Amino acid sequence: MELFRWIVFGILALLALLLIGYNAYIAVGGMLGRVRNKSWIPILGGLCGVGALLSAPVDGLGFYWWAPLLADWGCIPGFTHTLVAYLSRRRPPHQGRPTGN
């Protein structure tokens, strides 16, 4: 049973590292203007990391289940950035109530 947990941990950790790395490449490259027209993969890298830590056969790693959600740009950082960017957009001034004709 422990071998199975190591296999699951290894597969999920590898997927998480690849996806988190890809999302970081897209985010940093986009901010530096070097990567254009690419899309990050939301949530999947963070969830694979959470699964890896929760399935790890090493005691204590499950306590850090939240860390991949912070490390992956496609999770908390990306959604926070999107929300802040959306809320800080300049909106046209309110023109008042339309009059009925």
KAVENUR-V126592 format. One record per helix or strand of 2 or more residues. SS is the DSSP state (2 for helix, 1 for strand). FROM is the first residue (numbers start at 1). TO is the last residue. If there is no record, write none. Layout:
# KAVENUR-V126592
ss:SS from:FROM to:TO
ss:SS from:FROM to:TO
This chain:
# KAVENUR-V126592
ss:2 from:2 to:32
ss:2 from:44 to:55
ss:2 from:61 to:64
ss:2 from:67 to:71
ss:2 from:73 to:87
